[in-house]
Amino acid sequence: MYADTIAAPATPPGEGGVAIIRISGPRARAAAEALFSRPLRDHRIVAGHLVDPRTGEELDEALALLMCAPRSFTREDVVELHLHGGRMVVERTLRAVLAQGVRAAAPGEFTLRAFLNGRIDLAQAEAVLDIVQARTDAAHRVAMHGLRGRVSGEVRAVRARLLAVLAYLIARIDFPDEDVPPHDIGPALATAAVEIERILAGSRAGMLYRDGARVALLGPPNAGKSSLLNRLLREDRAIVTAVAGTTRDTLEETTNIAGIPVVLTDTAGFAEAPDPIEAIGIERSRRAAAAADAILIVLDGAAPLPPAAADLFTLAEDRPALIALNKCDLPPAIPAEQLPFPHVRVSALHDLGLDLLEGALAARLIGGAPTGAGEVLVSNPRHADALRRALVSVEAAVDGLAAAMPEDFTSIDLRAALDALGEVTGETAGEELLDEIFARFCIGK
């Protein structure tokens, strides 16, 4: 597909045990052997020395791995040079490689070549980036499902079903004299709609695992918000004292809540008649609540509802909310019927109920979407958007069929659905879309 050869570091810059320079393309072997002291062997690691052919100066003692096409990630000849990890040795070796008629790779270009050469489809290519950026075990597992082609397989199955229906309609439209026997396409369209809805059902959970969520901790002063934050983070990050109003500003930290990367925002306490400084903190708390994906209201469960509770409940009305009744080691003082949202009793002081709290918070974020190990979880917003557009087009085809619309209209809807599904796997992806996707990759990947 490409006529030139590219190279780039495949490891992050800086000092480390090993650095890797990756070369891919028709001149990969020749360029590497121009520097390496020994001949390369296909799919064998060879030890030797790197020498700059322009000066004869030895650059490093290294390993070289040749992977001849098509048995490589890009399906081109690929060479990896394994060097000692250091900025200068990588820079000097890369300059020597580029001097052999090799071009510096653009971001994501190795993965782009793998896609264009048929090694992986577009959804799998994007899963490569998701694996690199995964922040939790759950996010990594979802990304691995994408790399293995589970999402692609599901989408291709639906696309094949719709393609068969479209082929039937085209035969009837373009060849009316061939007496194509009538066939009820309604069940096939209905099944396709159900299958797309099933794939989409896991998109909320998948995108939460991939992108994470923001959760604001709200509550009155001295309810234990900062103490609870520290317990959820497993470290003492927020200052905790017995003095009410210690937290005057918002504090953000990231943690793992049941596999979801969550940014927790500790906020100033909501109080009656606050002083000017507290008022500024409360206003910032309101802004944090407005920007959050979910609200965790922390209340002192051993005391009656404070006057600020009504304000807190109002702030949380339009988003997933959960109440943490702190100090559960003391006698409870708030009846459950006074609480408008689900609640969990915890003790930040004694580490009680935290696992239940994390599970309940994750459930509020996911909102009942499927998360099981056997489920296909769409984690890419682009994929989810394409699937929604495909579903709209299939439903339009079903409605048109029910209204006895001409078959031409149904074929138009089916073509739109097929185009949208093809955007997921890459069959209908244009150059502009590819540029946008692979520009997000790091150089060398």
LUMVOGU-827675 format. One record per residue (C-alpha): residue in three letters; x, y, z. Coordinates in steps of 0.2 Angstrom, whole numbers, padded with zeros to 4 digits, always signed. Example, Ala and Ser with C-alpha at 12.3 -4.5 7.8 and 13.67 -1.06 7.14 Angstrom:
<mikes>
ALA+0062-0022+0039;SER+0068-0005+0036;
</mikes>
This chain:
<mikes>
MET+0000+0000+0000;TYR+0014+0012+0004;ALA+0030+0014-0006;ASP+0041+0022+0007;THR+0049+0016+0023;ILE+0046+0024+0040;ALA+0054+0024+0057;ALA+0051+0030+0074;PRO+0055+0026+0093;ALA+0042+0014+0099;THR+0046+0018+0118;PRO+0044+0034+0128;PRO+0058+0046+0128;GLY+0070+0047+0143;GLU+0081+0035+0152;GLY+0076+0017+0154;GLY+0082-0001+0153;VAL+0078-0003+0135;ALA+0073+0008+0120;ILE+0066+0002+0104;ILE+0067+0010+0086;ARG+0054+0002+0074;ILE+0056+0002+0055;SER+0043-0003+0043;GLY+0042-0003+0024;PRO+0051-0010+0009;ARG+0068-0003+0014;ALA+0067-0008+0032;ARG+0079-0023+0031;ALA+0092-0014+0021;ALA+0091+0002+0032;ALA+0094-0008+0047;GLU+0108-0019+0040;ALA+0117-0003+0035;LEU+0119+0000+0053;PHE+0120-0017+0061;SER+0136-0027+0062;ARG+0128-0044+0058;PRO+0116-0050+0045;LEU+0097-0051+0050;ARG+0087-0067+0051;ASP+0068-0067+0049;HIS+0059-0069+0066;ARG+0076-0071+0075;ILE+0084-0060+0087;VAL+0102-0056+0083;ALA+0114-0048+0094;GLY+0127-0036+0087;HIS+0133-0018+0087;LEU+0126-0002+0079;VAL+0138+0008+0069;ASP+0134+0025+0060;PRO+0139+0021+0042;ARG+0142+0039+0038;THR+0156+0041+0051;GLY+0160+0023+0056;GLU+0157+0027+0075;GLU+0150+0014+0085;LEU+0133+0019+0093;ASP+0128+0005+0104;GLU+0128-0013+0108;ALA+0110-0019+0103;LEU+0098-0033+0097;ALA+0089-0033+0081;LEU+0073-0042+0076;LEU+0068-0044+0058;MET+0050-0048+0054;CYS+0047-0051+0035;ALA+0031-0047+0027;PRO+0017-0052+0028;ARG+0021-0059+0046;SER+0022-0043+0055;PHE+0011-0030+0063;THR+0010-0019+0047;ARG+0011-0034+0035;GLU+0027-0025+0028;ASP+0045-0029+0032;VAL+0048-0023+0050;VAL+0064-0022+0060;GLU+0065-0017+0078;LEU+0081-0011+0085;HIS+0083-0014+0104;LEU+0095-0002+0112;HIS+0100+0004+0129;GLY+0087+0016+0135;GLY+0094+0033+0134;ARG+0088+0049+0125;MET+0105+0052+0116;VAL+0108+0034+0109;VAL+0090+0034+0102;GLU+0092+0051+0094;ARG+0109+0047+0086;THR+0103+0029+0080;LEU+0087+0036+0073;ARG+0096+0050+0063;ALA+0107+0036+0056;VAL+0092+0026+0051;LEU+0083+0041+0043;ALA+0099+0044+0033;GLN+0096+0028+0024;GLY+0082+0034+0014;VAL+0069+0032+0028;ARG+0055+0044+0033;ALA+0051+0049+0051;ALA+0034+0041+0055;ALA+0018+0051+0058;PRO+0008+0048+0073;GLY-0001+0031+0072;GLU+0006+0027+0055;PHE+0012+0010+0060;THR-0006+0005+0065;LEU-0013+0014+0050;ARG-0002+0003+0039;ALA-0008-0012+0048;PHE-0026-0006+0044;LEU-0024-0002+0026;ASN-0014-0018+0023;GLY-0028-0028+0030;ARG-0020-0034+0046;ILE-0033-0027+0057;ASP-0050-0017+0054;LEU-0053+0001+0060;ALA-0061-0004+0076;GLN-0046-0015+0080;ALA-0034-0001+0076;GLU-0043+0010+0088;ALA-0043-0003+0101;VAL-0024-0003+0100;LEU-0025+0015+0106;ASP-0037+0011+0120;ILE-0025-0003+0126;VAL-0011+0010+0127;GLN-0022+0022+0137;ALA-0032+0010+0148;ARG-0032+0016+0166;THR-0040+0001+0174;ASP-0041-0018+0173;ALA-0059-0017+0166;ALA-0054-0004+0153;HIS-0040-0015+0147;ARG-0051-0030+0146;VAL-0064-0020+0135;ALA-0050-0014+0124;MET-0043-0032+0122;HIS-0061-0037+0116;GLY-0060-0024+0103;LEU-0043-0029+0098;ARG-0048-0047+0096;GLY-0062-0041+0085;ARG-0077-0045+0095;VAL-0086-0028+0091;SER-0081-0030+0073;GLY-0088-0047+0072;GLU-0105-0042+0079;VAL-0106-0027+0067;ARG-0101-0037+0052;ALA-0114-0050+0056;VAL-0128-0037+0056;ARG-0120-0029+0041;ALA-0121-0045+0031;ARG-0139-0048+0036;LEU-0144-0030+0029;LEU-0133-0033+0014;ALA-0143-0048+0009;VAL-0159-0039+0011;LEU-0152-0024+0000;ALA-0146-0037-0013;TYR-0164-0044-0014;LEU-0171-0026-0016;ILE-0159-0021-0029;ALA-0163-0037-0039;ARG-0182-0033-0038;ILE-0179-0014-0043;ASP-0166-0016-0056;PHE-0172-0032-0064;PRO-0191-0031-0064;ASP-0193-0043-0079;GLU-0183-0057-0070;ASP-0198-0062-0059;VAL-0188-0062-0043;PRO-0200-0071-0031;PRO-0207-0060-0017;HIS-0199-0062+0000;ASP-0204-0055+0017;ILE-0189-0044+0022;GLY-0198-0038+0038;PRO-0191-0051+0050;ALA-0173-0049+0044;LEU-0175-0030+0047;ALA-0183-0032+0064;THR-0169-0044+0069;ALA-0156-0032+0063;ALA-0163-0018+0073;VAL-0164-0029+0089;GLU-0145-0034+0086;ILE-0140-0016+0084;GLU-0149-0012+0100;ARG-0141-0026+0109;ILE-0123-0020+0104;LEU-0128-0002+0109;ALA-0134-0008+0126;GLY-0117-0010+0133;SER-0110+0007+0126;ARG-0113+0017+0142;ALA-0103+0005+0153;GLY-0090+0003+0139;MET-0087+0021+0137;LEU-0087+0024+0156;TYR-0073+0011+0158;ARG-0063+0019+0143;ASP-0066+0038+0147;GLY-0070+0038+0166;ALA-0082+0049+0175;ARG-0082+0064+0187;VAL-0091+0062+0204;ALA-0093+0077+0215;LEU-0094+0074+0234;LEU-0107+0086+0242;GLY-0112+0088+0259;PRO-0114+0100+0275;PRO-0098+0104+0284;ASN-0090+0091+0295;ALA-0101+0077+0288;GLY-0085+0068+0283;LYS-0083+0071+0264;SER-0064+0073+0265;SER-0062+0058+0276;LEU-0072+0048+0264;LEU-0062+0055+0250;ASN-0046+0049+0258;ARG-0053+0031+0261;LEU-0059+0030+0243;LEU-0042+0035+0237;ARG-0033+0024+0249;GLU-0022+0038+0255;ASP-0023+0054+0265;ARG-0025+0067+0252;ALA-0037+0079+0259;ILE-0034+0088+0275;VAL-0046+0082+0289;THR-0049+0091+0306;ALA-0063+0092+0318;VAL-0066+0110+0314;ALA-0081+0112+0302;GLY-0077+0121+0286;THR-0059+0115+0284;THR-0062+0112+0265;ARG-0064+0129+0257;ASP-0060+0125+0239;THR-0062+0110+0228;LEU-0049+0096+0227;GLU-0049+0083+0213;GLU-0041+0066+0213;THR-0043+0050+0202;THR-0046+0033+0208;ASN-0053+0016+0202;ILE-0071+0013+0207;ALA-0076-0005+0202;GLY-0066-0003+0186;ILE-0071+0014+0181;PRO-0058+0028+0182;VAL-0067+0041+0193;VAL-0061+0059+0196;LEU-0067+0063+0214;THR-0070+0081+0218;ASP-0070+0085+0236;THR-0080+0102+0239;ALA-0083+0115+0252;GLY-0097+0111+0264;PHE-0115+0118+0262;ALA-0119+0129+0277;GLU-0132+0141+0282;ALA-0127+0159+0282;PRO-0109+0156+0277;ASP-0095+0169+0279;PRO-0088+0177+0263;ILE-0074+0164+0260;GLU-0086+0150+0263;ALA-0098+0157+0251;ILE-0085+0157+0237;GLY-0081+0139+0241;ILE-0100+0134+0240;GLU-0101+0143+0224;ARG-0087+0132+0217;SER-0095+0117+0224;ARG-0110+0121+0214;ARG-0100+0122+0198;ALA-0091+0106+0202;ALA-0109+0098+0204;ALA-0114+0105+0188;ALA-0099+0098+0179;ALA-0100+0080+0187;ASP-0107+0065+0179;ALA-0114+0059+0196;ILE-0116+0066+0214;LEU-0111+0058+0230;ILE-0120+0067+0244;VAL-0111+0064+0261;LEU-0122+0066+0277;ASP-0119+0063+0295;GLY-0130+0048+0297;ALA-0129+0050+0316;ALA-0137+0067+0316;PRO-0154+0074+0309;LEU-0155+0080+0291;PRO-0146+0097+0291;PRO-0155+0113+0284;ALA-0144+0112+0268;ALA-0150+0095+0264;ALA-0164+0102+0253;ASP-0152+0112+0243;LEU-0141+0097+0241;PHE-0155+0086+0235;THR-0161+0099+0222;LEU-0143+0100+0215;ALA-0143+0081+0212;GLU-0160+0079+0204;ASP-0154+0079+0186;ARG-0140+0066+0187;PRO-0136+0050+0195;ALA-0135+0052+0214;LEU-0131+0042+0229;ILE-0131+0046+0247;ALA-0117+0040+0259;LEU-0123+0041+0277;ASN-0107+0042+0286;LYS-0104+0037+0304;CYS-0113+0021+0303;ASP-0104+0015+0319;LEU-0116+0027+0329;PRO-0135+0025+0331;PRO-0144+0031+0315;ALA-0153+0047+0315;ILE-0160+0049+0298;PRO-0175+0038+0292;ALA-0173+0031+0275;GLU-0190+0039+0269;GLN-0182+0056+0271;LEU-0169+0052+0258;PRO-0174+0054+0239;PHE-0160+0044+0232;PRO-0152+0027+0236;HIS-0141+0027+0251;VAL-0127+0017+0259;ARG-0122+0017+0277;VAL-0103+0019+0279;SER-0090+0024+0292;ALA-0075+0033+0285;LEU-0067+0033+0302;HIS-0068+0014+0303;ASP-0068+0009+0285;LEU-0085+0001+0285;GLY-0096-0001+0270;LEU-0084+0006+0257;ASP-0085-0009+0246;LEU-0104-0007+0246;LEU-0102+0011+0242;GLU-0091+0009+0228;GLY-0102-0005+0220;ALA-0118+0006+0222;LEU-0109+0021+0215;ALA-0103+0011+0200;ALA-0121+0005+0197;ARG-0128+0023+0198;LEU-0115+0028+0185;ILE-0118+0013+0173;GLY-0137+0014+0175;GLY-0141-0004+0173;ALA-0132-0006+0157;PRO-0125-0024+0154;THR-0107-0026+0160;GLY-0104-0045+0161;ALA-0089-0054+0154;GLY-0098-0061+0140;GLU-0106-0045+0134;VAL-0099-0035+0119;LEU-0096-0017+0126;VAL-0094-0003+0114;SER-0082+0009+0122;ASN-0079+0021+0107;PRO-0090+0036+0106;ARG-0088+0036+0087;HIS-0094+0018+0086;ALA-0109+0021+0097;ASP-0114+0036+0086;ALA-0112+0026+0070;LEU-0123+0012+0078;ARG-0136+0024+0083;ARG-0137+0031+0065;ALA-0138+0013+0058;LEU-0152+0009+0070;VAL-0162+0025+0065;SER-0160+0020+0047;VAL-0165+0002+0050;GLU-0180+0008+0060;ALA-0185+0020+0045;ALA-0184+0005+0033;VAL-0196-0005+0045;ASP-0208+0009+0046;GLY-0207+0012+0027;LEU-0211-0007+0024;ALA-0226-0006+0036;ALA-0232+0009+0027;ALA-0231+0000+0010;MET-0218+0013+0004;PRO-0209+0009-0013;GLU-0195-0003-0012;ASP-0183+0011-0018;PHE-0186+0021-0001;THR-0182+0005+0009;SER-0166+0003-0001;ILE-0160+0021+0002;ASP-0163+0018+0021;LEU-0153+0001+0020;ARG-0138+0010+0011;ALA-0137+0023+0025;ALA-0137+0009+0038;LEU-0124-0001+0029;ASP-0113+0015+0027;ALA-0115+0019+0046;LEU-0110+0001+0051;GLY-0095+0001+0038;GLU-0088+0017+0047;VAL-0086+0006+0063;THR-0075-0007+0054;GLY-0068+0004+0041;GLU-0076-0002+0025;THR-0084+0015+0022;ALA-0072+0026+0031;GLY-0065+0041+0021;GLU-0048+0048+0021;GLU-0053+0063+0032;LEU-0060+0051+0046;LEU-0044+0040+0045;ASP-0033+0056+0047;GLU-0043+0061+0062;ILE-0043+0044+0071;PHE-0024+0041+0068;ALA-0019+0058+0073;ARG-0023+0054+0091;PHE-0010+0040+0091;CYS+0007+0043+0098;ILE+0022+0042+0086;GLY+0029+0025+0085;LYS+0012+0016+0087;
</mikes>
